[in-house]
Amino acid sequence: MKLFLIIGIVAFVSLNSVNAQDCEGIVRTCEDLLKKDTKGKDFISDGQVYTAFLDREKAEFKTTFFGGTTYRIAASGGSKENYIIFTIKDPDGNILFSNRNYKNSPYWDFNVKESLPVTIETEFDLDLKVSGCAVMLIGFRK
């Protein structure tokens, strides 16, 4: 009985280690997406790494976008083909933007005129992937 318990614990730790390593690689992919806009300027990360292990579900992240700022949201599920759908909603739940309407673009740039608290939902495009590590970064420049 103890042997089965030990094997189970080792398997659990090993799987979590593999998931953490997979997520780290996806973070690097998102960091690359924050580099250089069309004017040759990098976006500065907000310092947060928004990560979730999804299995046919959505993750929600809350943040505030500040007026007069240009933002880039970068998201990845670990492939060159983007599996991640991100949707930005205002406090009333109105959709302000979704990359679903743009072939799941891995990043999107936008300007905010006035400060606004938002909720960003991330999910996998279930036609392409159903579970795994989803990573999102938010960058800004003035």
C-alpha positions as CSV (number, residue, x, y, z in Angstrom):
1,M,0.0,0.0,0.0
2,K,2.8,2.4,0.9
3,L,4.5,1.6,-2.4
4,F,1.3,2.7,-4.4
5,L,1.2,5.9,-2.3
6,I,4.8,6.7,-3.0
7,I,4.4,6.0,-6.8
8,G,1.3,8.2,-6.8
9,I,3.1,11.1,-5.1
10,V,6.1,10.8,-7.5
11,A,3.8,10.7,-10.5
12,F,1.9,13.8,-9.3
13,V,5.1,15.8,-8.6
14,S,6.5,14.8,-12.0
15,L,3.4,15.8,-13.9
16,N,3.3,19.2,-12.1
17,S,6.9,19.7,-12.9
18,V,6.3,19.0,-16.6
19,N,3.3,21.5,-16.6
20,A,5.5,24.2,-14.9
21,Q,8.2,23.7,-17.5
22,D,5.7,23.9,-20.3
23,C,4.3,27.1,-18.9
24,E,7.7,28.6,-18.6
25,G,8.3,28.1,-22.4
26,I,5.0,29.6,-23.1
27,V,5.9,32.7,-21.0
28,R,9.0,33.2,-23.1
29,T,6.8,33.0,-26.3
30,C,4.5,35.8,-24.8
31,E,7.6,37.8,-23.8
32,D,8.7,37.7,-27.5
33,L,5.3,39.0,-28.5
34,L,5.7,42.1,-26.4
35,K,8.8,43.1,-28.3
36,K,8.9,45.7,-31.0
37,D,5.8,47.3,-32.4
38,T,5.6,48.7,-35.9
39,K,7.5,51.8,-34.7
40,G,10.3,49.7,-33.4
41,K,9.4,50.2,-29.7
42,D,9.1,47.5,-27.1
43,F,6.1,47.2,-24.9
44,I,6.9,47.2,-21.1
45,S,5.3,44.3,-19.2
46,D,3.0,45.2,-16.4
47,G,5.0,42.8,-14.3
48,Q,2.3,40.1,-14.0
49,V,2.3,36.7,-15.7
50,Y,-1.3,35.6,-16.1
51,T,-1.2,31.8,-16.2
52,A,-3.9,29.2,-15.9
53,F,-4.0,25.5,-16.6
54,L,-7.3,25.1,-18.5
55,D,-9.3,22.0,-19.2
56,R,-12.4,23.1,-21.3
57,E,-12.9,26.1,-19.0
58,K,-12.2,29.9,-18.9
59,A,-9.8,31.9,-16.7
60,E,-10.7,35.4,-15.6
61,F,-8.1,38.1,-14.8
62,K,-9.0,41.6,-13.6
63,T,-6.9,44.7,-14.3
64,T,-7.3,48.4,-14.9
65,F,-6.3,50.0,-18.2
66,F,-5.2,53.7,-17.7
67,G,-6.2,56.5,-20.1
68,G,-3.7,57.8,-22.6
69,T,-1.9,54.5,-22.7
70,T,-1.3,52.0,-25.6
71,Y,-1.5,48.4,-24.5
72,R,-0.6,45.1,-26.1
73,I,-2.1,41.8,-24.8
74,A,-0.1,38.8,-25.8
75,A,-1.5,35.2,-25.2
76,S,-0.2,31.8,-26.1
77,G,-1.1,28.2,-25.5
78,G,2.3,26.9,-26.6
79,S,2.1,26.7,-30.3
80,K,2.7,28.9,-33.4
81,E,-0.9,28.3,-34.2
82,N,-2.7,30.3,-31.5
83,Y,-5.1,28.3,-29.5
84,I,-6.0,31.0,-27.0
85,I,-9.0,33.2,-27.2
86,F,-9.0,36.3,-25.1
87,T,-12.0,38.6,-24.5
88,I,-11.9,42.0,-22.8
89,K,-15.1,43.0,-21.0
90,D,-16.1,46.2,-19.2
91,P,-17.5,46.2,-15.6
92,D,-21.0,45.7,-17.0
93,G,-19.9,42.6,-18.9
94,N,-20.0,44.2,-22.4
95,I,-17.4,42.8,-24.8
96,L,-14.9,45.5,-25.7
97,F,-12.7,43.2,-27.8
98,S,-12.1,39.5,-28.6
99,N,-9.4,38.1,-30.7
100,R,-11.9,35.4,-31.7
101,N,-13.0,37.9,-34.4
102,Y,-9.4,38.1,-35.7
103,K,-8.4,34.4,-36.2
104,N,-7.3,34.2,-32.6
105,S,-4.5,36.7,-33.2
106,P,-1.7,36.0,-30.6
107,Y,-1.5,39.7,-29.7
108,W,-3.5,42.9,-30.1
109,D,-2.6,46.6,-29.6
110,F,-5.1,49.2,-28.6
111,N,-5.3,52.6,-27.0
112,V,-7.4,53.5,-24.0
113,K,-8.7,57.1,-23.8
114,E,-10.1,56.9,-20.3
115,S,-9.1,54.7,-17.4
116,L,-11.3,51.6,-17.2
117,P,-11.4,48.5,-15.0
118,V,-11.7,45.4,-17.2
119,T,-12.0,41.6,-16.9
120,I,-10.0,39.6,-19.4
121,E,-11.2,36.0,-20.0
122,T,-8.9,33.5,-21.6
123,E,-9.9,30.1,-23.0
124,F,-8.7,27.6,-25.5
125,D,-10.3,27.5,-29.0
126,L,-11.9,24.1,-28.3
127,D,-11.7,23.2,-32.0
128,L,-7.9,23.3,-31.7
129,K,-7.0,22.4,-28.1
130,V,-9.0,21.5,-25.0
131,S,-6.5,21.6,-22.1
132,G,-3.1,22.9,-21.2
133,C,-1.2,25.9,-20.0
134,A,-2.6,29.3,-21.1
135,V,-0.4,32.4,-20.6
136,M,-1.2,36.0,-21.1
137,L,1.0,39.1,-20.7
138,I,0.0,42.7,-20.8
139,G,2.4,45.3,-22.0
140,F,2.1,49.1,-22.3
141,R,3.9,52.1,-23.7
142,K,3.1,55.8,-23.5
